[in-house]
């Protein structure tokens, strides 16, 4: 997704559908869904031109599969990453692989070694299946570092994991003792 218009639209949709739908008067249901027509109308009233074509193109071309369109194409939601209080997506529990990865910036490592990984404003801690993806995530926030998360041990200790539609693994927190 190199087209500047697609990138700008993707960032806008991420902000609205994950964090701040109320800034344009949009209502998300409990599972994070918004009506596409309502999104287009609310965005227009807030000064952002969207149409079903550009939204569909962003959904289709996003390498991270950040968004999901309903089967009928009438609703859209962010796959994961929500901080909006009104959203509480019910993901199906899943058994994680023995190891997953978390990318962050080196400036956060001291706090992480003390407190572990916490969801902060988001609903979940996000984990990646591969180191390359985790490194790209970490690079968005500064000099990246990739942490190995011993998710198999966590699961056996009673921690719950979910996997979003786009493959991102989710859990409520990762205590420091499970980080390698």
Secondary structure, DSSP 8 states (H G I E B T S, - for coil): ---HHHHHHHHHHHIIIII-GGGGT----TTS-EEHHHHHHHHHHTT----HHHHHHHHHH-TT--EEE-TTSSEEEESS----TT------B----S-EEEEEEGGGHHHHHHH-EE-TTSSSEEEBSSHHHHHHHHHTTSSEEEEEE-HHHHHHTT---EE-TTS-EEESEE-GGGB-
